[in-house]
Amino acid sequence: MPTLNWMGKEKVVNHHRDVPYRVLERVPEKGVLDSHGSDCGNMVIHGDNLEALKALLPEYEGRVDCVYIDPPYNTGNEGWVYNDNVNDPRIRKWLGQVVGKEGEDFSRHDKWLCMMYPRLQLLRKLLAPTGAIFISIDDNELFNLKLICDEIFSPSCFVADVSWQRTLTKRNDSKGVPAETEHLLLYSKTSDWVPNRLKRTEGMNSGYSSPDGDSRPWTSVTCSAPGASTHQGMVYAIQHPITGGWMYPPVGRCWSLGQDRMLAEMNKWAPYELRNLNDADKRREVCAGAEVDDSLCGIALVDDSTEALERAKARYDRGARGEQPWPTFFFTSKGKGGMRTKKYLEESSGRVATNFWPAGEVGTTDGAKRLLARIFEGSAPFDTPKPPELIERCIQLACGDDALVLDSFAGSGTTAHAVIKLNREDGGSRRFILAELDDYADTVTAERVRRVISGYGEGNGAVGGIDSGFSYYELGPALFREDGAIDPAVTHADLTRYVWATETRAPYEDLTDEHPYLLGEHAQAVYYLTWEPGEETTLTYDLLRGLPRKGSPTVIFADRCAIAPERLDEMGVVFKRVPDQIARI
């Protein structure tokens, strides 16, 4: 497989493993709770998204259903705060620390690749096996991004390069060919991923009706299928119930039903039977010369008299007047034409998404900017935000109504807006996690979510509030210092969640009311963290006797152990030393 090389690649390919795990510190006054006092599982994180993604890994690895990111486009216009922050001082500092002094000489494309690679590595880890990632990008880095995504996700997991019609404004002020579209690269976590269908449009449904008075709207489709030579048992004659003539599938095709089922369908028009017609030559012609079974019967009318044919025509006419619905297989041209079959609207699947998303369906940057200006009372804090409809489309294709959606380049908070809006429309319980590096994480990203929840706009343009919530977080201290010790600023609660996640990968439930050291129970094992910041805890018999639950085994984290190993084995207790035996990610 072709791979892309650039200056500094060797320093960043595995850098995601060296990123320190930092705790997330909740800032209650910056969040919003719903009417039940819940944050609905939603999060807004302020801080470097590389560290934010690492902080999410213990609890959310393999649990994110949909990732949407709008990373820097790297156009060279570094003053544009939203998309071109590759030369942001913090990114430049990170490059200097990770790559070294040679990073100062990198081209902007090398810098961009160094910045993106470890973040994509962590995003892939966070994706669920059934998950997918959508990445907005333009032509500046499209092809570089495609190559590194092939390397990280695998070429077999590439799904589509979607062209989004981001503007309806005709541009005449550009040299060369003006760009009216941007790209969304779509990758799945596994190669067998299939996107959801989209909702059917009114135009698609308008082709369904009920000309025969059927209680369910339908449209007609062909009743044959390709593959005559490989499905010879489905190539047979059917006698027309109204004309008495013989019908065969078109050359190279076969009937859509096997003979027994088709016989049952034809009996809805008149009595039929199987009869040997000695028509092997005709069936061989349909099968393009392939050998056929000489003994295969045709479906023939029991009575093909003029009176019987007239009765079938009368049956057709009652349907034409809407008095009695036709059977599933019916006939065209006032009953004397070819055979078709009904396809009911209720059985029709949704719309397949193509790799072109028109502005009329998913919005434009201009419309998104106007929406942002309404939310922020006349002034849009970003020049080219994404429309919520665009991200709604991504979510609809990727996951169900109880999904977890992650955006680690959160910008103006459009992803949160899209999630909340979808939940209001269909009663879903989707959750979002946003991460934003810049200081506007509070004043723009989170503030937009607050205003969407509380309602925004005035007069006829006012949009009502939505009963939802979120918690706001800052990146706290690294859990482990460089010497391997636990940072003194880390709390028992911080370490509790980390240990539980790395030991079990199961959702965490706070059980400290039952016992301050109890982490939980998983797969018959019970876990305890007997640790206090700045103190040394020891596993003793007295401590064991005070524990409310025992498991098979009982796993206890502590600084020291005063019980002999053989005695621990007898009691089914596993001692793990803090911090030496706490898993590192």
VMD Tcl script that draws the C-alpha trace (Angstrom):
set ca {
  {0.00 0.00 0.00}
  {1.42 3.43 -0.89}
  {2.20 5.55 2.15}
  {2.98 9.22 2.60}
  {6.26 10.41 4.08}
  {6.91 13.89 5.41}
  {9.35 15.67 7.68}
  {8.76 14.61 11.29}
  {6.58 11.58 10.56}
  {8.76 9.21 12.55}
  {8.27 11.39 15.62}
  {4.47 11.46 15.51}
  {3.40 8.04 14.25}
  {3.34 6.62 17.78}
  {3.17 9.89 19.68}
  {-0.43 9.26 20.77}
  {0.96 6.62 23.14}
  {3.20 9.18 24.86}
  {0.52 11.84 25.37}
  {-0.04 12.16 29.12}
  {-3.40 11.16 30.52}
  {-4.93 14.26 32.08}
  {-7.98 14.34 34.30}
  {-11.07 16.29 33.31}
  {-12.09 18.93 35.83}
  {-15.78 19.81 35.72}
  {-16.70 23.50 35.98}
  {-20.33 23.35 37.19}
  {-21.15 27.02 36.71}
  {-20.35 26.82 32.97}
  {-22.62 23.88 32.25}
  {-26.39 23.54 31.97}
  {-28.64 20.91 33.54}
  {-31.97 19.80 32.11}
  {-35.27 19.87 34.00}
  {-34.32 16.61 35.74}
  {-30.99 17.96 36.94}
  {-28.98 15.95 34.38}
  {-26.31 16.95 31.90}
  {-27.74 14.31 29.53}
  {-24.28 12.78 29.13}
  {-23.09 15.74 27.04}
  {-19.64 17.30 27.44}
  {-17.78 20.41 26.28}
  {-14.04 20.23 26.96}
  {-11.70 23.22 26.78}
  {-8.13 22.27 25.94}
  {-5.78 20.77 23.39}
  {-7.84 18.13 21.64}
  {-4.91 15.70 21.60}
  {-4.88 15.65 25.40}
  {-8.66 15.80 25.54}
  {-8.93 12.71 23.35}
  {-6.41 10.88 25.53}
  {-8.40 11.89 28.63}
  {-11.51 10.35 27.07}
  {-9.80 7.10 26.11}
  {-10.19 5.09 29.35}
  {-13.94 5.59 29.55}
  {-14.89 5.95 25.88}
  {-12.49 3.74 23.89}
  {-14.54 1.82 21.33}
  {-17.79 3.54 22.35}
  {-18.12 6.53 19.99}
  {-20.63 5.91 17.20}
  {-19.94 8.94 15.00}
  {-17.00 11.33 14.76}
  {-17.32 14.57 12.84}
  {-14.32 16.90 12.69}
  {-13.63 20.14 10.85}
  {-9.86 20.45 11.23}
  {-7.68 23.32 9.95}
  {-7.81 23.46 6.16}
  {-4.25 24.84 6.04}
  {-4.95 27.39 3.32}
  {-1.98 29.53 4.31}
  {-4.23 32.31 5.62}
  {-3.05 31.92 9.21}
  {-5.01 34.91 10.47}
  {-8.29 33.08 10.01}
  {-8.92 31.77 13.51}
  {-11.24 28.92 12.66}
  {-9.61 26.86 9.93}
  {-5.99 27.90 9.68}
  {-4.49 27.63 13.15}
  {-1.62 25.34 12.18}
  {0.75 28.17 13.09}
  {-1.06 28.86 16.36}
  {1.68 29.35 19.00}
  {0.42 26.35 20.95}
  {0.63 24.07 17.93}
  {4.11 25.39 17.14}
  {5.15 24.79 20.74}
  {3.81 21.24 20.56}
  {5.72 20.58 17.35}
  {8.91 21.85 18.98}
  {8.45 19.61 22.00}
  {7.49 16.46 20.12}
  {9.46 16.69 16.88}
  {12.37 18.80 18.01}
  {14.15 21.84 16.69}
  {13.93 20.63 13.09}
  {10.20 21.33 13.30}
  {10.99 25.01 12.85}
  {11.98 24.32 9.25}
  {8.87 22.35 8.29}
  {6.63 23.46 5.48}
  {3.08 24.17 6.49}
  {2.03 20.82 4.98}
  {4.53 18.91 7.14}
  {3.27 20.78 10.20}
  {-0.33 19.99 9.32}
  {0.39 16.30 8.91}
  {2.31 16.20 12.19}
  {-0.62 17.85 13.92}
  {-3.30 15.58 12.41}
  {-1.70 12.13 12.57}
  {-1.75 11.43 16.33}
  {-5.20 12.96 16.67}
  {-6.57 10.62 14.02}
  {-4.91 7.71 15.78}
  {-6.79 8.49 18.99}
  {-10.05 9.12 17.16}
  {-9.84 5.67 15.61}
  {-9.34 4.13 19.06}
  {-12.43 5.93 20.34}
  {-14.65 4.76 17.45}
  {-16.99 1.86 18.10}
  {-16.64 -1.20 15.82}
  {-19.81 -0.03 14.06}
  {-18.71 3.62 14.02}
  {-17.67 6.01 11.27}
  {-15.72 9.27 10.97}
  {-16.51 12.24 8.72}
  {-13.72 14.77 8.08}
  {-14.42 18.12 6.42}
  {-11.55 19.34 4.23}
  {-10.85 21.32 1.05}
  {-8.37 20.79 -1.77}
  {-5.34 22.10 0.14}
  {-4.87 18.93 2.21}
  {-7.42 16.52 0.71}
  {-4.95 14.16 -0.87}
  {-2.53 14.20 2.05}
  {-5.45 13.48 4.38}
  {-6.66 10.60 2.21}
  {-3.24 8.94 2.34}
  {-2.82 9.18 6.11}
  {-6.40 8.01 6.67}
  {-5.70 4.98 4.47}
  {-2.69 4.30 6.68}
  {-4.56 4.75 9.97}
  {-8.00 3.32 9.15}
  {-7.04 1.03 6.20}
  {-7.97 1.52 2.54}
  {-10.66 -1.14 2.96}
  {-12.42 1.16 5.44}
  {-12.62 4.09 3.02}
  {-16.30 4.66 2.27}
  {-16.59 7.86 0.25}
  {-15.22 11.25 -0.69}
  {-18.39 13.32 -0.41}
  {-18.68 16.60 -2.29}
  {-20.71 19.11 -0.31}
  {-22.14 22.07 -2.24}
  {-21.14 24.65 0.34}
  {-22.36 27.71 -1.59}
  {-25.00 28.72 -4.09}
  {-23.26 32.02 -4.83}
  {-21.61 32.12 -8.24}
  {-17.99 33.23 -7.87}
  {-16.37 35.26 -10.62}
  {-13.49 36.73 -8.63}
  {-11.28 33.70 -8.50}
  {-8.39 32.75 -10.73}
  {-8.68 29.36 -12.32}
  {-11.75 27.28 -11.44}
  {-13.86 28.65 -8.55}
  {-14.66 26.08 -5.88}
  {-18.31 25.58 -5.04}
  {-17.83 22.33 -3.13}
  {-15.83 21.03 -0.19}
  {-15.06 17.45 0.76}
  {-16.08 15.11 3.55}
  {-13.85 12.06 3.75}
  {-15.82 9.17 5.23}
  {-14.10 6.18 6.85}
  {-15.56 3.35 8.90}
  {-13.96 1.44 11.77}
  {-14.46 -1.91 10.00}
  {-14.60 -2.77 6.32}
  {-18.11 -4.28 6.41}
  {-19.78 -1.05 7.60}
  {-23.00 -0.08 5.79}
  {-24.46 3.44 6.12}
  {-28.05 3.96 7.17}
  {-30.65 4.96 4.62}
  {-31.92 8.52 4.60}
  {-35.57 9.43 5.03}
  {-37.59 9.25 1.86}
  {-38.53 12.54 0.24}
  {-42.01 13.65 -0.75}
  {-40.92 13.43 -4.37}
  {-39.95 9.78 -3.93}
  {-43.29 8.97 -2.29}
  {-45.33 10.83 -4.90}
  {-44.86 7.93 -7.32}
  {-46.93 5.66 -5.06}
  {-50.71 5.53 -5.43}
  {-53.63 3.08 -5.32}
  {-55.40 3.00 -8.72}
  {-57.10 -0.31 -7.83}
  {-58.44 0.83 -4.46}
  {-55.77 -1.03 -2.48}
  {-55.64 0.24 1.11}
  {-51.85 0.62 0.80}
  {-50.19 2.91 -1.78}
  {-47.94 1.08 -4.26}
  {-45.92 1.43 -7.40}
  {-45.25 -1.19 -10.04}
  {-41.90 -2.88 -10.59}
  {-40.64 -5.59 -12.87}
  {-41.38 -9.17 -11.88}
  {-38.21 -10.60 -13.43}
  {-34.59 -10.66 -12.33}
  {-31.22 -11.19 -14.04}
  {-29.53 -14.60 -14.04}
  {-31.57 -16.91 -16.28}
  {-28.67 -19.25 -17.00}
  {-27.86 -19.69 -13.31}
  {-31.52 -19.84 -12.14}
  {-33.04 -22.13 -14.80}
  {-35.65 -23.44 -12.37}
  {-37.16 -19.94 -12.35}
  {-37.45 -19.81 -16.15}
  {-40.85 -21.25 -17.05}
  {-44.03 -20.36 -18.92}
  {-47.04 -18.64 -17.34}
  {-50.39 -18.57 -19.12}
  {-51.97 -15.11 -19.20}
  {-55.32 -15.22 -17.32}
  {-57.02 -12.69 -19.62}
  {-55.56 -13.33 -23.11}
  {-54.66 -16.99 -22.67}
  {-51.23 -16.40 -24.24}
  {-47.94 -17.70 -22.83}
  {-45.52 -15.42 -21.00}
  {-41.78 -16.00 -20.49}
  {-39.18 -13.81 -18.81}
  {-37.11 -11.58 -21.16}
  {-33.99 -13.22 -22.60}
  {-31.31 -13.54 -19.91}
  {-33.76 -13.04 -17.05}
  {-35.86 -15.25 -14.78}
  {-39.06 -14.77 -12.80}
  {-38.60 -13.11 -9.42}
  {-40.37 -15.95 -7.60}
  {-39.88 -19.69 -7.61}
  {-42.53 -21.78 -9.30}
  {-44.47 -22.83 -6.17}
  {-44.85 -19.24 -4.94}
  {-45.71 -17.95 -8.39}
  {-48.37 -20.64 -8.74}
  {-49.97 -19.40 -5.51}
  {-49.94 -15.82 -6.82}
  {-51.50 -16.74 -10.16}
  {-54.27 -18.68 -8.38}
  {-55.49 -15.29 -7.09}
  {-56.63 -14.59 -10.68}
  {-58.01 -18.00 -11.67}
  {-57.43 -21.72 -11.00}
  {-53.97 -22.76 -12.24}
  {-51.98 -26.00 -12.36}
  {-48.49 -27.19 -13.32}
  {-48.38 -28.76 -16.79}
  {-45.56 -30.13 -18.93}
  {-45.56 -27.96 -22.07}
  {-42.55 -29.56 -23.82}
  {-41.14 -26.06 -24.21}
  {-37.45 -26.74 -23.54}
  {-36.41 -24.99 -26.76}
  {-38.16 -21.76 -25.73}
  {-36.71 -21.87 -22.21}
  {-33.26 -22.60 -23.65}
  {-33.62 -19.45 -25.79}
  {-34.42 -17.39 -22.67}
  {-31.37 -18.90 -20.96}
  {-29.12 -17.80 -23.84}
  {-28.52 -21.33 -25.07}
  {-27.80 -22.96 -21.71}
  {-29.08 -26.50 -21.16}
  {-32.42 -26.68 -19.31}
  {-34.47 -29.31 -17.51}
  {-36.80 -30.92 -20.06}
  {-39.25 -31.94 -17.34}
  {-39.86 -28.42 -15.91}
  {-43.56 -27.61 -16.09}
  {-45.31 -24.38 -16.93}
  {-48.04 -22.64 -14.91}
  {-51.21 -23.20 -16.94}
  {-54.87 -22.27 -16.55}
  {-57.06 -25.17 -15.52}
  {-59.78 -23.68 -17.74}
  {-58.77 -21.41 -20.63}
  {-62.18 -21.23 -22.24}
  {-63.53 -17.92 -23.48}
  {-65.86 -17.73 -20.49}
  {-62.95 -18.29 -18.03}
  {-60.87 -15.59 -19.69}
  {-63.80 -13.18 -19.55}
  {-64.18 -13.84 -15.81}
  {-60.51 -12.90 -15.30}
  {-61.05 -9.73 -17.36}
  {-64.04 -8.82 -15.20}
  {-61.83 -9.33 -12.15}
  {-59.34 -6.89 -13.66}
  {-62.05 -4.32 -14.46}
  {-63.29 -4.32 -10.86}
  {-59.77 -3.36 -9.79}
  {-59.59 -0.66 -12.46}
  {-62.74 0.87 -10.99}
  {-61.28 0.71 -7.47}
  {-63.87 -1.86 -6.35}
  {-61.56 -4.82 -5.66}
  {-57.73 -4.48 -5.42}
  {-55.71 -6.49 -7.92}
  {-53.48 -9.30 -6.64}
  {-49.78 -8.51 -6.08}
  {-48.96 -9.62 -9.64}
  {-51.14 -7.74 -12.13}
  {-51.31 -6.89 -15.84}
  {-50.79 -3.67 -17.83}
  {-52.57 -2.24 -20.89}
  {-56.10 -2.64 -19.54}
  {-55.31 -6.15 -18.41}
  {-54.06 -7.49 -21.74}
  {-50.38 -6.44 -21.47}
  {-47.37 -7.76 -19.63}
  {-47.15 -8.73 -16.00}
  {-45.86 -6.39 -13.26}
  {-45.78 -6.64 -9.46}
  {-46.77 -4.21 -6.73}
  {-44.17 -2.66 -4.43}
  {-45.81 -1.09 -1.40}
  {-44.69 2.23 0.02}
  {-44.54 0.80 3.56}
  {-42.09 -1.84 2.35}
  {-39.85 0.62 0.53}
  {-36.51 1.33 2.16}
  {-35.10 4.80 2.68}
  {-33.03 6.81 0.28}
  {-29.43 5.84 -0.45}
  {-26.99 8.71 0.13}
  {-24.69 9.47 -2.78}
  {-21.31 11.22 -2.70}
  {-22.87 14.56 -3.71}
  {-24.73 16.49 -1.01}
  {-26.54 19.48 -2.52}
  {-26.94 22.73 -0.62}
  {-30.71 22.41 -0.74}
  {-30.50 19.33 1.48}
  {-27.65 20.06 3.89}
  {-27.26 23.85 3.89}
  {-24.48 26.29 2.99}
  {-21.80 28.24 4.81}
  {-23.72 31.45 4.13}
  {-26.85 30.05 5.72}
  {-24.82 28.71 8.64}
  {-23.28 32.15 9.20}
  {-26.70 33.80 9.20}
  {-27.93 31.24 11.72}
  {-24.91 31.89 13.93}
  {-25.58 35.62 13.75}
  {-29.15 35.04 14.93}
  {-27.96 32.93 17.83}
  {-25.39 35.56 18.83}
  {-27.77 38.48 18.35}
  {-26.47 39.92 15.11}
  {-22.75 39.10 15.06}
  {-21.39 35.75 13.84}
  {-18.11 34.87 15.59}
  {-16.97 32.66 12.66}
  {-16.77 33.45 8.96}
  {-17.45 29.95 7.59}
  {-19.24 27.77 10.14}
  {-20.80 24.50 9.06}
  {-24.59 24.22 8.87}
  {-26.26 21.91 11.42}
  {-28.00 20.11 8.54}
  {-24.63 18.93 7.21}
  {-23.70 17.28 10.49}
  {-27.23 15.95 10.95}
  {-26.75 14.10 7.65}
  {-23.51 12.58 8.94}
  {-25.17 11.45 12.18}
  {-28.18 10.00 10.36}
  {-25.94 7.93 8.09}
  {-23.64 6.73 10.84}
  {-25.75 5.76 13.82}
  {-29.08 5.41 15.61}
  {-31.04 7.69 17.91}
  {-29.09 6.78 21.07}
  {-25.62 7.39 19.62}
  {-22.55 9.09 21.04}
  {-21.18 11.78 18.71}
  {-17.69 13.29 19.08}
  {-16.26 16.49 17.59}
  {-12.70 17.30 18.64}
  {-12.40 20.47 16.50}
  {-15.61 21.90 17.90}
  {-15.30 25.53 16.73}
  {-18.69 27.22 16.95}
  {-20.42 24.15 18.41}
  {-22.42 23.16 15.34}
  {-22.16 19.46 16.18}
  {-23.82 19.96 19.56}
  {-26.55 22.03 17.86}
  {-27.15 19.23 15.36}
  {-27.38 16.56 18.07}
  {-29.81 18.56 20.21}
  {-31.93 19.45 17.17}
  {-32.19 15.83 16.04}
  {-33.16 14.71 19.54}
  {-35.96 17.27 19.60}
  {-37.23 16.15 16.20}
  {-37.37 12.40 16.81}
  {-37.25 12.02 20.60}
  {-33.78 10.48 20.47}
  {-31.22 10.35 23.26}
  {-28.05 11.07 21.30}
  {-25.15 12.54 23.28}
  {-22.26 14.76 22.22}
  {-18.69 15.34 23.30}
  {-16.98 18.50 22.04}
  {-13.34 19.54 22.48}
  {-12.00 22.97 21.59}
  {-8.47 24.30 22.04}
  {-9.12 28.04 21.91}
  {-10.39 30.23 24.72}
  {-13.67 30.73 22.87}
  {-14.59 27.21 24.03}
  {-16.60 28.98 26.74}
  {-17.66 32.20 25.03}
  {-18.63 30.70 21.66}
  {-18.67 26.88 21.63}
  {-20.40 26.34 24.96}
  {-22.31 29.60 24.75}
  {-23.96 28.48 21.52}
  {-25.09 25.27 23.24}
  {-26.48 27.31 26.15}
  {-28.47 29.51 23.78}
  {-29.79 26.57 21.76}
  {-30.99 25.00 25.01}
  {-32.55 28.21 26.34}
  {-33.90 29.43 22.98}
  {-32.78 32.29 20.75}
  {-34.05 34.91 18.32}
  {-36.89 37.40 18.55}
  {-40.39 37.84 17.16}
  {-41.45 35.53 14.35}
  {-37.87 34.26 14.07}
  {-37.64 33.11 17.68}
  {-36.64 29.49 18.27}
  {-37.90 27.91 21.47}
  {-35.66 26.26 24.02}
  {-34.93 22.55 24.26}
  {-34.84 20.56 27.49}
  {-31.23 19.37 27.41}
  {-27.96 19.92 29.23}
  {-24.18 19.53 29.22}
  {-21.17 19.67 31.52}
  {-18.19 21.93 30.88}
  {-14.66 20.67 31.59}
  {-11.14 22.01 31.73}
  {-8.11 19.78 31.31}
  {-6.66 19.13 34.75}
  {-3.27 17.79 35.82}
  {-1.63 14.76 34.28}
  {-2.49 11.66 36.28}
  {1.11 10.43 36.31}
  {4.28 12.47 36.64}
  {7.32 11.73 34.48}
  {8.82 9.59 37.27}
  {5.69 7.38 37.26}
  {4.25 8.68 40.52}
  {0.68 9.93 40.76}
  {0.45 13.70 40.64}
  {-0.36 15.11 44.11}
  {-3.17 17.23 42.62}
  {-5.09 14.12 41.48}
  {-8.13 13.31 43.61}
  {-9.42 9.91 44.70}
  {-12.43 10.36 42.38}
  {-10.14 11.07 39.40}
  {-8.08 7.95 40.00}
  {-11.18 5.88 40.71}
  {-12.70 6.49 37.28}
  {-9.37 5.88 35.56}
  {-8.65 2.58 37.32}
  {-12.17 1.30 36.79}
  {-12.08 2.16 33.08}
  {-8.67 0.64 32.40}
  {-9.46 -2.52 34.39}
  {-12.94 -3.22 33.05}
  {-13.77 -0.94 30.07}
  {-17.27 -0.88 31.58}
  {-19.44 2.19 32.33}
  {-18.68 3.65 35.74}
  {-21.26 3.96 38.53}
  {-20.34 5.88 41.68}
  {-20.63 3.43 44.62}
  {-18.61 5.38 47.18}
  {-21.75 5.85 49.30}
  {-21.62 2.10 49.94}
  {-17.90 2.20 50.71}
  {-15.36 4.96 49.96}
  {-12.93 2.49 48.34}
  {-15.44 0.47 46.27}
  {-15.02 0.83 42.51}
  {-17.60 -1.72 41.41}
  {-18.25 -5.26 40.29}
  {-17.50 -6.63 36.82}
  {-17.38 -10.20 35.48}
  {-17.65 -11.61 39.04}
  {-14.64 -9.58 40.18}
  {-15.01 -6.79 42.76}
  {-12.59 -3.85 42.66}
  {-11.39 -1.54 45.45}
  {-9.03 1.43 45.35}
  {-7.63 1.92 48.85}
  {-5.69 5.05 48.11}
  {-5.65 8.61 49.42}
  {-3.66 11.56 47.99}
  {-0.51 12.22 50.01}
  {-1.01 9.15 52.23}
  {0.21 5.58 52.18}
  {-2.48 2.91 52.42}
  {-1.86 -0.71 53.40}
  {-3.91 -3.81 52.67}
  {-4.44 -5.51 56.05}
  {-6.80 -8.09 57.54}
  {-8.70 -5.31 59.29}
  {-9.21 -3.51 55.98}
  {-10.41 -6.74 54.33}
  {-12.95 -7.41 57.05}
  {-14.46 -3.95 56.50}
  {-15.10 -4.39 52.78}
  {-18.81 -4.87 51.99}
  {-18.48 -7.01 48.86}
  {-16.29 -9.94 47.93}
  {-15.75 -11.21 44.41}
  {-14.02 -13.96 42.49}
  {-11.48 -12.48 42.68}
  {-11.47 -9.40 44.91}
  {-9.00 -6.93 43.36}
  {-7.54 -4.35 45.75}
  {-5.29 -1.45 44.80}
  {-3.14 -0.06 47.65}
  {0.36 1.31 48.32}
  {1.45 -1.67 50.38}
  {0.24 -5.11 51.42}
  {0.73 -6.64 54.91}
  {-0.73 -10.04 54.01}
  {1.41 -12.93 52.71}
  {0.92 -13.75 49.00}
  {-0.06 -17.36 49.70}
  {-2.74 -16.20 52.12}
  {-4.09 -13.76 49.51}
  {-4.36 -16.68 47.06}
  {-6.33 -18.72 49.58}
  {-8.78 -15.87 50.09}
  {-9.15 -15.10 46.36}
  {-7.67 -11.62 46.76}
  {-5.49 -9.95 44.13}
  {-3.26 -7.13 45.40}
  {-2.13 -4.45 42.93}
  {0.38 -1.81 43.93}
  {-0.38 1.88 43.48}
  {0.88 3.33 41.15}
  {3.11 0.60 39.72}
  {0.34 -1.78 38.66}
  {-2.17 0.77 37.42}
  {-2.49 0.32 33.67}
  {-1.04 3.08 31.48}
  {-2.67 4.13 28.22}
}
mol new
graphics top color blue
foreach p $ca { graphics top sphere $p radius 0.5 }
foreach p [lrange $ca 0 end-1] q [lrange $ca 1 end] { graphics top cylinder $p $q radius 0.2 }
display resetview
